[in-house]
Amino acid sequence: MPFRWKASSIKRLYALSRGRAILEDLIKGFKGTIICDEYSAYGQLPHIQFANCWAHVRRYWLKADSKNGRIGVQYCDRLFHIERKIKHLSPEERVQVRQQEAKPIVDEFFDWIDRSPFFGKNAIAKAAEYTLSRSSELKVFLKNGDVAIDNNPAENAIRPNVIGPKTGSSL
């Protein structure tokens, strides 16, 4: 059963910092999986498994804006297509489909990156390094049907509301 925050159990709904102490205070007593962008301050936390966000991976490949960048985006899009197809299934059924359909794509994607000569400080090398350095955290969703492929819903929920249209004019 996935953990659900209860309003009465949240001490702080937001903070001005993403510091480790803030997260440690927020998750005190929690054991489970957290989906995030692998902010370095979080590192190893006891009883916590981190799952990384495939939307972040996709953004890195999109920024590469090249033939190989588009190939990286296509791998991610194939995974998101599967997720849209299985969102109504139970966690157990999602794992089954992910193992059959998504795992081969994930394995092929990482193999493609491993075999490719992406190096340097360019956007494609950054996308490859970002993806490879998070491989185990990116694969968590394959074995846990309660884990989403991305953390976009959470990020969208915490963005501040827009007060007015962005017209570019000054008052």
BAFI-3210 file (N, C-alpha, C; in Angstrom, 3 decimals, decimal comma, padded with zeros to 6 digits):
// residues 171
n [1|2|3|4|5|6|7|8|9|10|11|12|13|14|15|16|17|18|19|20|21|22|23|24|25|26|27|28|29|30|31|32|33|34|35|36|37|38|39|40|41|42|43|44|45|46|47|48|49|50|51|52|53|54|55|56|57|58|59|60|61|62|63|64|65|66|67|68|69|70|71|72|73|74|75|76|77|78|79|80|81|82|83|84|85|86|87|88|89|90|91|92|93|94|95|96|97|98|99|100|101|102|103|104|105|106|107|108|109|110|111|112|113|114|115|116|117|118|119|120|121|122|123|124|125|126|127|128|129|130|131|132|133|134|135|136|137|138|139|140|141|142|143|144|145|146|147|148|149|150|151|152|153|154|155|156|157|158|159|160|161|162|163|164|165|166|167|168|169|170|171]
n.u [000,845|000,678|002,233|000,395|000,199|-001,171|-003,012|-002,991|-000,661|001,430|003,995|005,144|004,337|005,751|009,023|011,684|014,005|015,795|017,198|018,888|018,203|015,612|014,188|014,746|013,386|010,766|010,221|010,486|010,288|009,170|009,183|010,083|009,554|010,702|009,991|011,980|014,168|016,747|018,307|021,356|021,797|020,198|021,103|022,058|019,535|018,298|016,205|014,946|014,157|015,141|013,506|013,935|012,993|011,599|010,725|012,466|014,775|013,984|013,795|016,509|017,482|015,911|016,888|019,298|018,879|019,391|020,088|020,691|019,752|017,018|016,554|016,964|014,808|012,713|012,941|012,190|009,581|008,312|008,197|006,524|004,203|003,450|002,926|000,702|-001,144|-001,460|-002,293|-004,701|-004,618|-004,086|-001,482|000,028|-000,614|000,407|003,171|003,586|003,040|004,937|007,296|007,145|006,842|008,008|010,536|012,275|012,609|013,808|016,195|017,309|017,635|019,551|021,641|022,097|023,020|025,344|026,904|027,335|029,312|029,284|030,653|032,325|031,457|029,098|025,545|024,443|026,233|025,886|023,222|023,460|025,222|023,707|021,535|022,758|024,027|021,957|020,788|019,982|018,078|016,258|015,176|013,519|010,713|010,025|009,777|008,038|004,803|003,442|004,970|005,344|006,254|007,245|007,708|006,096|003,315|003,532|005,415|004,022|001,942|003,131|004,004|003,892|000,802|-000,246|-000,453|-001,291|-001,595|001,343|002,462|004,566|004,670|005,417|004,363]
n.v [-001,190|002,176|005,007|007,629|011,049|012,631|015,473|016,227|015,072|016,398|018,529|020,677|022,255|023,400|024,675|027,044|026,079|023,348|021,706|018,948|018,554|019,501|017,611|015,302|015,920|016,094|013,471|011,895|008,861|007,602|004,872|003,661|004,340|007,129|009,324|011,296|013,935|013,227|014,980|016,067|016,574|014,847|012,195|009,131|007,859|006,423|003,562|004,400|004,222|005,501|006,566|007,540|010,114|009,722|011,719|013,806|012,683|012,504|015,243|016,006|014,607|015,799|018,423|017,985|018,133|016,846|014,216|011,884|012,804|012,922|010,206|009,299|010,633|009,305|006,701|007,247|008,218|005,904|004,452|006,109|005,884|003,235|003,467|005,206|003,503|001,563|002,743|002,421|-000,074|-002,518|-002,269|-004,679|-005,765|-003,729|-004,010|-006,492|-005,951|-003,963|-005,434|-007,133|-005,415|-002,787|-003,168|-004,465|-002,259|-000,340|-001,724|-001,926|000,799|001,654|000,001|000,971|003,564|002,876|001,762|003,898|006,658|008,960|011,712|014,336|017,807|018,463|018,728|016,199|014,397|015,114|014,333|011,564|010,917|011,780|010,016|007,433|007,585|007,375|004,940|002,645|003,797|004,741|002,405|001,436|001,663|-000,478|-002,727|-002,084|-001,505|000,583|002,775|005,626|006,491|008,995|012,168|014,293|014,991|015,627|017,712|019,593|020,151|021,613|023,960|027,494|029,331|031,034|034,494|036,391|036,959|036,470|039,005|040,461|043,156|046,036|047,483]
n.w [000,000|-000,934|000,618|001,974|002,442|005,265|006,064|008,746|009,637|008,550|009,229|008,005|005,116|003,117|002,392|002,538|001,709|000,148|001,699|003,330|006,038|006,158|004,619|006,150|008,524|007,561|006,677|008,892|010,524|008,345|006,103|003,042|-000,456|-002,252|-004,816|-006,757|-008,002|-007,528|-005,885|-004,701|-001,960|-000,555|-000,663|000,920|002,891|005,858|005,585|003,288|-000,096|-003,124|-006,037|-009,322|-011,670|-014,821|-016,499|-016,036|-017,119|-019,796|-020,417|-020,395|-022,641|-024,581|-024,542|-025,768|-028,479|-031,085|-033,480|-031,956|-029,517|-030,051|-030,368|-027,746|-026,497|-027,781|-026,716|-024,055|-024,517|-025,418|-023,060|-021,511|-023,012|-022,524|-019,782|-019,777|-020,865|-018,880|-016,530|-015,186|-014,080|-011,415|-008,885|-008,906|-011,401|-012,999|-012,546|-013,731|-016,476|-016,897|-016,540|-018,723|-020,969|-020,578|-019,334|-021,283|-023,028|-021,362|-020,739|-023,323|-023,912|-021,961|-022,757|-025,349|-024,708|-023,284|-025,345|-026,988|-028,180|-026,316|-024,974|-023,195|-022,715|-023,788|-024,600|-025,240|-024,077|-021,408|-021,057|-021,397|-019,279|-017,071|-017,220|-017,072|-014,569|-012,822|-013,084|-011,465|-009,749|-011,593|-012,514|-010,541|-010,733|-012,322|-010,746|-008,749|-008,463|-007,289|-007,631|-009,513|-012,893|-013,157|-011,425|-012,004|-011,356|-008,598|-008,652|-010,189|-008,449|-006,449|-007,549|-007,601|-007,800|-010,720|-010,840|-012,663|-016,251|-018,253|-019,833|-020,599|-020,381|-018,400|-015,311]
ca.u [000,000|001,513|002,090|-000,351|000,330|-002,396|-002,772|-002,702|000,669|002,446|004,414|005,526|003,918|006,763|010,185|012,451|015,234|015,674|018,248|018,709|017,523|014,178|013,658|014,820|012,298|009,497|009,982|010,788|009,439|008,710|009,989|009,494|010,158|010,457|010,312|012,527|015,141|018,045|019,035|022,533|021,748|019,424|021,999|021,548|018,712|017,898|014,863|014,383|014,615|014,825|013,164|014,120|011,939|011,888|010,473|013,723|015,655|013,503|014,160|017,931|017,638|015,264|017,826|020,415|018,456|020,195|019,549|020,778|018,840|015,664|016,477|016,765|013,426|011,829|012,945|011,359|008,185|007,783|007,877|005,343|003,058|003,059|002,343|-000,663|-001,969|-001,651|-002,537|-005,919|-004,393|-003,617|-000,012|000,566|-000,757|001,359|004,505|003,603|003,157|006,234|008,340|007,030|006,922|008,890|011,895|013,114|012,911|014,784|017,468|017,815|018,034|020,827|022,641|022,388|023,861|026,646|027,648|027,481|030,490|028,892|031,585|032,567|030,593|027,959|024,228|024,208|027,042|025,216|022,029|023,918|025,766|022,576|020,756|023,543|024,343|020,735|020,169|019,267|016,900|015,295|014,573|012,672|009,306|009,808|009,497|007,100|003,635|002,977|005,883|005,071|007,425|007,750|007,157|005,456|002,144|003,966|006,039|002,970|001,131|003,817|004,326|002,990|-000,259|000,026|-001,328|-001,857|-000,931|002,666|002,329|005,829|004,616|005,670|003,339]
ca.v [000,000|003,367|005,956|008,842|012,076|013,147|016,874|016,342|014,560|017,226|019,645|021,786|021,973|023,913|025,257|027,919|025,372|021,918|021,095|017,605|018,606|019,690|016,303|014,378|016,271|015,793|012,028|011,205|007,704|007,022|003,842|003,390|004,866|008,528|009,652|012,649|014,192|012,858|016,137|015,494|016,732|013,786|011,052|007,923|008,049|005,101|003,027|005,092|003,867|006,583|006,269|008,769|010,555|009,574|012,996|014,546|012,065|012,916|016,650|016,068|014,170|016,820|019,546|017,628|018,641|016,214|012,912|011,012|013,335|012,474|008,766|009,212|011,054|008,232|005,638|007,714|008,286|004,534|004,089|006,881|005,306|002,043|003,932|005,703|002,328|000,699|003,529|001,955|-001,424|-002,637|-002,252|-005,989|-005,878|-002,789|-004,632|-007,558|-005,342|-003,284|-006,442|-007,675|-004,421|-001,651|-003,594|-004,590|-000,923|000,241|-002,423|-001,526|002,201|001,712|-000,648|001,934|004,619|002,271|001,511|005,144|007,456|010,266|012,202|015,767|018,671|018,864|018,342|014,752|013,740|015,373|013,479|010,184|010,800|011,913|008,777|006,295|007,726|007,128|003,740|001,790|004,528|004,830|001,084|001,065|001,542|-001,768|-003,764|-001,587|-000,967|001,807|003,852|006,231|006,643|010,365|012,917|015,502|015,436|016,268|018,999|020,516|020,515|022,560|025,211|028,582|029,711|032,230|035,590|037,029|036,528|037,004|039,752|041,090|044,589|046,435|048,403]
ca.w [000,000|-000,973|001,713|001,631|003,466|005,863|006,413|010,172|009,941|007,921|010,068|007,149|003,752|002,207|003,054|001,666|001,376|-000,172|002,488|003,852|007,343|005,891|004,214|007,296|009,432|006,904|006,525|010,144|010,768|007,085|005,456|001,735|-001,672|-002,578|-006,203|-006,791|-009,053|-006,954|-005,384|-004,031|-000,506|000,068|-000,493|001,577|004,087|006,342|005,309|002,139|-001,427|-004,048|-007,428|-010,084|-012,569|-016,248|-017,184|-015,962|-018,111|-021,117|-020,624|-020,741|-024,035|-025,419|-024,614|-026,655|-029,788|-032,136|-033,858|-030,784|-028,513|-030,421|-030,082|-026,295|-026,227|-028,260|-025,702|-022,938|-024,962|-025,459|-021,672|-021,108|-023,714|-021,743|-018,516|-020,032|-021,165|-017,705|-015,315|-014,518|-013,551|-010,036|-008,813|-009,298|-012,859|-013,608|-012,505|-014,726|-017,801|-016,948|-016,734|-020,080|-022,037|-020,309|-018,996|-022,482|-023,549|-020,435|-020,950|-024,642|-023,785|-021,247|-023,610|-026,417|-024,139|-022,973|-026,582|-027,746|-027,812|-025,797|-023,982|-023,279|-021,905|-024,608|-024,083|-025,390|-023,055|-020,125|-021,013|-021,190|-017,917|-016,154|-017,295|-016,571|-013,145|-012,052|-013,652|-010,503|-009,251|-012,695|-012,728|-009,395|-011,139|-012,979|-009,742|-007,746|-009,155|-006,632|-007,995|-010,818|-013,751|-013,017|-010,298|-012,518|-010,593|-007,350|-008,976|-010,623|-007,288|-005,568|-008,249|-007,170|-008,729|-011,524|-010,402|-013,855|-017,487|-018,524|-021,075|-020,945|-020,135|-017,015|-014,802]
c.u [000,882|001,222|001,335|-000,195|-001,053|-002,100|-002,395|-001,292|001,788|002,743|004,656|005,118|004,925|007,917|010,912|013,743|014,914|016,696|017,864|017,937|016,017|013,547|013,664|013,687|010,949|009,193|010,287|009,779|008,942|009,703|009,330|010,269|009,734|010,886|010,791|013,540|016,575|018,887|020,144|022,486|021,020|020,241|021,333|020,761|018,251|016,444|014,176|015,009|014,209|014,522|013,294|013,080|012,373|011,586|011,722|014,715|015,267|013,903|015,628|018,151|017,008|016,187|018,981|020,142|019,352|019,531|019,570|019,896|017,411|015,492|016,243|015,347|012,459|011,794|012,031|009,883|007,546|007,395|006,630|004,079|002,550|002,371|000,930|-001,631|-002,318|-002,029|-003,761|-005,732|-003,973|-002,091|000,626|000,506|000,195|002,760|004,616|003,796|004,511|007,365|008,334|007,325|007,949|010,331|012,759|013,508|013,974|016,158|018,117|018,342|019,402|021,948|023,063|023,307|025,266|027,515|027,958|028,679|030,116|029,881|031,796|031,612|029,386|026,660|023,980|025,001|026,428|023,978|022,419|024,416|024,652|021,808|021,515|023,799|023,143|020,056|019,408|018,009|015,829|014,569|013,633|011,232|009,001|009,382|008,483|005,950|003,040|003,830|005,554|006,378|008,030|007,128|006,519|004,214|002,523|004,583|005,002|002,141|001,811|004,227|003,369|001,952|000,148|-000,974|-001,990|-001,111|000,438|002,602|003,625|005,822|004,889|004,603|003,924]
c.v [001,242|004,278|007,171|009,834|012,454|014,566|017,022|015,872|015,407|018,424|020,894|021,412|022,472|024,457|026,135|027,259|023,938|021,131|019,739|017,598|018,758|018,345|015,332|014,650|015,858|014,296|011,224|010,076|007,014|005,977|003,550|004,036|006,307|008,737|011,097|012,776|013,926|014,079|015,629|015,602|015,575|012,520|009,829|008,306|006,676|004,778|003,690|004,542|005,025|006,019|007,582|008,914|010,463|010,853|013,871|014,004|012,550|014,350|016,803|015,677|015,176|018,025|019,256|018,040|018,154|014,894|011,969|011,493|012,885|010,981|008,559|009,571|009,946|007,050|006,024|007,733|006,898|004,079|004,823|006,367|004,073|002,475|004,475|004,537|001,541|001,454|003,054|000,583|-001,390|-002,583|-003,570|-006,181|-004,929|-003,382|-005,704|-006,987|-004,646|-004,275|-006,968|-006,642|-003,313|-002,075|-003,797|-003,234|-000,257|-000,391|-002,014|-000,087|002,311|001,059|000,293|003,043|004,078|002,107|002,785|005,958|008,863|010,684|013,692|016,534|019,143|018,293|016,838|013,973|013,934|014,493|012,034|009,986|010,861|010,595|007,613|006,383|007,439|005,816|002,912|002,476|004,662|003,507|000,652|000,837|000,187|-002,859|-003,341|-000,881|000,267|003,014|004,330|006,378|008,044|011,033|014,234|015,921|016,139|017,634|020,023|021,004|021,562|023,859|026,304|028,890|030,958|033,295|036,278|036,576|037,184|037,716|040,403|042,599|044,879|047,431|049,732]
c.w [000,000|000,210|001,215|002,782|003,975|006,314|007,879|010,522|009,345|008,810|009,228|005,730|002,729|003,038|002,047|001,210|000,975|000,645|003,058|005,172|007,170|005,535|005,387|008,280|008,846|006,880|007,785|010,385|009,508|006,589|004,123|000,620|-001,880|-004,025|-006,227|-007,926|-008,595|-006,628|-004,471|-002,508|000,180|000,282|000,098|002,825|004,548|006,015|004,113|000,864|-002,332|-005,421|-008,176|-011,178|-014,031|-017,019|-017,143|-016,998|-019,506|-021,427|-021,007|-022,210|-024,989|-025,598|-025,566|-028,097|-030,936|-032,501|-032,662|-029,643|-028,780|-030,168|-028,588|-025,896|-026,641|-027,288|-024,533|-023,319|-025,023|-024,053|-021,193|-021,792|-022,958|-020,457|-018,698|-020,230|-019,894|-016,435|-014,532|-013,843|-012,080|-010,028|-009,268|-010,813|-013,586|-013,636|-013,576|-016,140|-017,939|-017,187|-018,170|-021,157|-021,793|-020,040|-020,230|-023,090|-022,682|-020,655|-022,273|-024,598|-023,103|-022,056|-024,734|-025,900|-023,862|-024,223|-027,364|-027,256|-027,340|-024,707|-024,192|-022,397|-022,702|-024,043|-024,181|-024,350|-021,671|-019,975|-020,721|-019,768|-016,880|-016,082|-016,676|-015,074|-012,250|-012,443|-012,627|-009,974|-010,342|-012,929|-011,598|-009,825|-011,775|-012,001|-008,694|-008,454|-008,521|-006,998|-009,404|-011,592|-013,633|-011,797|-010,751|-011,730|-009,282|-007,619|-009,408|-009,440|-006,413|-006,256|-007,777|-008,242|-009,480|-011,121|-011,591|-015,080|-017,624|-019,873|-021,499|-020,707|-018,670|-016,586|-014,453]
res [m|p|f|r|w|k|a|s|s|i|k|r|l|y|a|l|s|r|g|r|a|i|l|e|d|l|i|k|g|f|k|g|t|i|i|c|d|e|y|s|a|y|g|q|l|p|h|i|q|f|a|n|c|w|a|h|v|r|r|y|w|l|k|a|d|s|k|n|g|r|i|g|v|q|y|c|d|r|l|f|h|i|e|r|k|i|k|h|l|s|p|e|e|r|v|q|v|r|q|q|e|a|k|p|i|v|d|e|f|f|d|w|i|d|r|s|p|f|f|g|k|n|a|i|a|k|a|a|e|y|t|l|s|r|s|s|e|l|k|v|f|l|k|n|g|d|v|a|i|d|n|n|p|a|e|n|a|i|r|p|n|v|i|g|p|k|t|g|s|s|l]
***
